[in-house]
Amino acid sequence: MQNGKLYLIPIVLAENATHTIPAFTKEIIEKTNFYIVENLKTARRFIKSIYKEKNIDECTFLELDKHSNYKFDENFLNEVFNGNNIGLMSEAGTPCIADPGNKVVEVAHELEIDVVPLSGPSSILLALMASGFNGQQFTFNGYLPIEARERKDKMLQMESYAKKNITQIFMDTPYRNQRLLEELIMTLKFDTMLCIACNITAKDEIIKTLPMAEWKKRKIDLNKKPAIFILGK
C-alpha cells in the first residue's frame, strides 16, 4: 500500500473568492478526508464551497490548539501510513506563512512523510507583487512590537532598509490597522514610499503605493480590515 502525503492547502483570503484556488488544489481536496486545521468552522465552510458534493461528516478534523502554542496530536500523522492523505489548512491564505502549522510540517519531515505545498493565495506575496517595490530583496517582519518605543524604533529601522531598496513587509491585527497608518504618517519621512494592500482578492480590494506625504492627505478606512503594509523605494 502506498503512503499518503501531507498537503499544505491554501484557502481563500476573502469570502466568495474561490476563483483564487487552482483546479489541482480543488482535486486534492476532493480526494482528502483527513485535515489538520487552524479553525474547524472555517475549514469545513471552505471545503464545502470548493466541493459541494463532499460529505463533510465523512472527514476527520484535528484542530490546532491555539491556547498551547498550536500543539497537536502527532499520532494523527500516522494516517499517511494507512494510505490516507492529510491536508493542512490555515484560517486564511497559505499555511505556515505568517500562520501556524510549521510544527506539523516539522514533525512530518521527521517521520519522512512527503510534504506537498499547493498553489493558492498568499496575502504577503500578492501584496509584494502589486507594490511595485523590489521583489529581489525583501524582509517579512511580521507583527510590529506593541510597546510604543520599540514600535517606533522598528518603523525607523524598516524605513532605513527600505531606503536601501530592501523591501520591508509587515502587518498588524485588523482592529489596529487604522492606528498603525496614523503612527506611520507621524513617524516616517514625507518621501518614504508605502504600499497598503487591504482586503486582498475581495470585491473592495485596495492596493495603493504612495509617498507618506500623500497618505497624510488621503482618507482610507482600514479599521477591522485585513491589510499588508510595505515600505520600499
C-alpha positions as CSV (number, residue, x, y, z in Angstrom):
1,M,0.0,0.0,0.0
2,Q,1.3,3.4,-1.0
3,N,1.7,6.0,1.8
4,G,-0.3,9.2,1.7
5,K,1.1,12.7,1.7
6,L,0.8,15.9,3.8
7,Y,-0.7,18.6,1.5
8,L,-0.4,22.2,2.5
9,I,-3.7,23.6,1.3
10,P,-4.2,27.4,0.9
11,I,-7.7,28.7,1.4
12,V,-9.4,31.9,0.3
13,L,-8.5,35.3,1.7
14,A,-11.9,36.8,1.2
15,E,-15.4,35.5,1.0
16,N,-16.6,34.3,-2.4
17,A,-13.0,34.3,-3.8
18,T,-12.9,30.6,-4.7
19,H,-11.6,31.7,-8.1
20,T,-8.2,32.1,-6.5
21,I,-8.0,28.4,-5.7
22,P,-6.4,26.4,-8.7
23,A,-8.1,23.3,-10.1
24,F,-5.4,21.0,-8.9
25,T,-5.8,22.2,-5.3
26,K,-9.5,21.5,-5.6
27,E,-8.8,18.0,-6.8
28,I,-6.7,17.3,-3.8
29,I,-9.5,18.5,-1.5
30,E,-11.9,16.1,-3.3
31,K,-9.6,13.2,-2.5
32,T,-8.7,14.1,1.0
33,N,-10.7,13.2,4.1
34,F,-8.2,13.9,6.9
35,Y,-7.4,17.5,7.9
36,I,-5.3,19.4,10.4
37,V,-6.8,22.9,10.6
38,E,-6.4,26.2,12.5
39,N,-10.1,26.8,12.7
40,L,-12.6,24.0,12.3
41,K,-15.6,26.1,11.3
42,T,-13.5,28.0,8.6
43,A,-12.1,24.8,7.2
44,R,-15.5,23.0,6.9
45,R,-17.1,26.0,5.2
46,F,-14.2,26.3,2.8
47,I,-14.2,22.6,1.8
48,K,-18.0,22.8,1.1
49,S,-17.5,26.0,-1.0
50,I,-14.9,24.2,-3.1
51,Y,-16.5,20.8,-3.4
52,K,-20.2,21.0,-2.7
53,E,-20.7,17.2,-3.1
54,K,-18.2,16.3,-0.4
55,N,-19.7,14.7,2.7
56,I,-18.1,16.7,5.5
57,D,-19.3,14.2,8.0
58,E,-17.0,11.6,6.5
59,C,-14.0,13.8,7.1
60,T,-11.9,13.7,10.2
61,F,-10.5,17.0,11.5
62,L,-7.8,17.8,14.1
63,E,-7.8,21.4,15.3
64,L,-4.5,23.0,16.3
65,D,-4.6,24.1,19.9
66,K,-4.5,27.9,20.0
67,H,-4.0,28.0,23.7
68,S,-1.0,25.8,23.8
69,N,1.3,27.2,21.1
70,Y,-0.7,25.3,18.4
71,K,0.3,21.8,19.7
72,F,-1.3,18.8,18.1
73,D,-1.6,15.1,18.5
74,E,1.3,13.8,16.4
75,N,-0.3,10.4,16.1
76,F,-2.7,11.9,13.7
77,L,0.0,11.9,11.0
78,N,0.2,8.1,11.1
79,E,-2.9,8.2,8.8
80,V,-0.5,8.7,5.9
81,F,1.0,5.2,6.6
82,N,-2.5,3.8,6.2
83,G,-2.6,5.3,2.7
84,N,-4.5,8.4,3.5
85,N,-3.6,12.0,2.5
86,I,-3.8,14.7,5.2
87,G,-4.5,18.3,4.4
88,L,-3.1,21.2,6.5
89,M,-5.1,24.4,6.4
90,S,-4.7,27.9,7.8
91,E,-7.6,30.1,8.8
92,A,-6.9,32.3,5.7
93,G,-4.4,32.1,2.8
94,T,-1.3,29.9,2.8
95,P,-0.5,27.7,5.7
96,C,2.9,28.2,7.5
97,I,3.4,31.7,6.1
98,A,2.6,34.1,8.9
99,D,0.3,31.4,10.1
100,P,0.6,28.3,12.4
101,G,1.3,24.9,11.0
102,N,5.0,24.8,10.7
103,K,5.3,22.4,13.7
104,V,3.1,19.9,11.8
105,V,5.4,20.1,8.8
106,E,8.5,19.8,11.1
107,V,7.1,16.5,12.5
108,A,6.2,15.3,9.0
109,H,9.8,15.6,7.9
110,E,11.0,13.8,11.0
111,L,8.6,10.9,10.1
112,E,9.8,11.1,6.4
113,I,6.3,12.0,5.2
114,D,6.2,13.6,1.8
115,V,5.2,17.3,2.2
116,V,3.5,18.9,-0.8
117,P,2.8,22.7,-0.9
118,L,-0.1,23.7,-3.1
119,S,-0.6,26.9,-5.0
120,G,-3.1,29.4,-3.7
121,P,-3.5,33.0,-2.4
122,S,-0.9,34.4,-0.1
123,S,-1.6,38.0,1.0
124,I,2.1,38.7,1.6
125,L,3.2,37.6,-1.9
126,L,0.2,39.2,-3.7
127,A,0.8,42.5,-1.9
128,L,4.6,42.4,-2.8
129,M,3.8,41.6,-6.4
130,A,1.4,44.6,-6.7
131,S,3.5,47.1,-4.7
132,G,6.0,48.0,-7.4
133,F,8.8,47.5,-4.9
134,N,12.0,45.4,-5.2
135,G,11.0,41.7,-5.1
136,Q,14.6,40.5,-5.3
137,Q,15.5,41.6,-1.8
138,F,12.7,41.9,0.9
139,T,12.1,41.1,4.5
140,F,8.9,40.0,6.1
141,N,8.8,41.5,9.6
142,G,5.5,40.0,10.8
143,Y,3.7,41.9,13.5
144,L,5.3,45.1,14.9
145,P,6.1,45.4,18.6
146,I,3.3,46.6,20.9
147,E,5.4,48.8,23.2
148,A,5.5,52.3,21.8
149,R,9.2,52.9,21.9
150,E,10.1,49.5,20.4
151,R,7.3,50.0,17.8
152,K,8.7,53.4,16.7
153,D,12.3,52.1,16.6
154,K,11.1,49.2,14.4
155,M,9.4,51.6,12.0
156,L,12.5,53.7,11.6
157,Q,14.7,50.6,11.2
158,M,12.4,49.3,8.4
159,E,12.4,52.8,6.7
160,S,16.2,52.7,6.7
161,Y,16.3,49.4,5.0
162,A,13.6,50.4,2.5
163,K,15.7,53.5,1.5
164,K,18.5,50.9,0.7
165,N,16.0,49.2,-1.7
166,I,15.4,46.2,0.7
167,T,11.6,46.0,0.7
168,Q,10.0,45.8,4.1
169,I,6.8,43.9,4.6
170,F,4.8,43.9,7.9
171,M,1.3,43.6,9.3
172,D,-0.9,44.1,12.4
173,T,-4.2,42.8,13.7
174,P,-7.1,44.3,11.7
175,Y,-8.5,46.4,14.6
176,R,-5.2,48.2,14.9
177,N,-4.6,48.9,11.2
178,Q,-6.1,52.4,11.3
179,R,-3.9,53.4,14.2
180,L,-0.9,51.8,12.5
181,L,-1.3,54.0,9.5
182,E,-1.5,57.1,11.7
183,E,1.7,56.1,13.5
184,L,3.5,55.6,10.2
185,I,2.4,59.0,9.0
186,M,3.7,60.6,12.2
187,T,7.0,58.7,12.3
188,L,8.3,58.3,8.8
189,K,9.7,60.8,6.3
190,F,7.3,62.5,3.9
191,D,9.0,61.0,0.9
192,T,9.1,57.4,2.2
193,M,7.1,55.1,-0.1
194,L,4.3,53.0,1.5
195,C,2.1,50.4,-0.2
196,I,-1.1,49.4,1.6
197,A,-2.9,46.2,0.3
198,C,-6.2,45.9,2.0
199,N,-8.9,43.2,1.7
200,I,-6.8,41.4,-1.0
201,T,-8.9,39.4,-3.5
202,A,-12.2,40.8,-2.1
203,K,-14.6,43.0,-4.2
204,D,-13.5,46.1,-2.2
205,E,-9.8,45.3,-2.5
206,I,-7.5,48.3,-2.3
207,I,-3.8,48.3,-3.3
208,K,-2.1,51.6,-3.4
209,T,1.6,52.7,-3.4
210,L,2.1,56.4,-2.4
211,P,4.6,58.6,-0.5
212,M,3.8,59.2,3.1
213,A,3.0,62.9,2.3
214,E,0.2,61.7,0.0
215,W,-1.1,59.1,2.6
216,K,-1.4,62.0,5.0
217,K,-3.9,63.7,2.7
218,R,-5.9,60.6,1.8
219,K,-8.8,59.2,3.7
220,I,-8.8,55.4,3.9
221,D,-10.8,53.2,6.2
222,L,-8.6,50.3,7.5
223,N,-10.5,49.7,10.7
224,K,-11.1,45.9,11.3
225,K,-9.9,45.1,7.7
226,P,-7.0,42.7,7.0
227,A,-4.1,44.6,5.4
228,I,-0.5,44.2,4.4
229,F,1.9,47.2,4.7
230,I,5.1,47.5,2.6
231,L,7.9,50.1,2.7
232,G,10.0,50.3,-0.4
233,K,11.9,52.5,-2.8
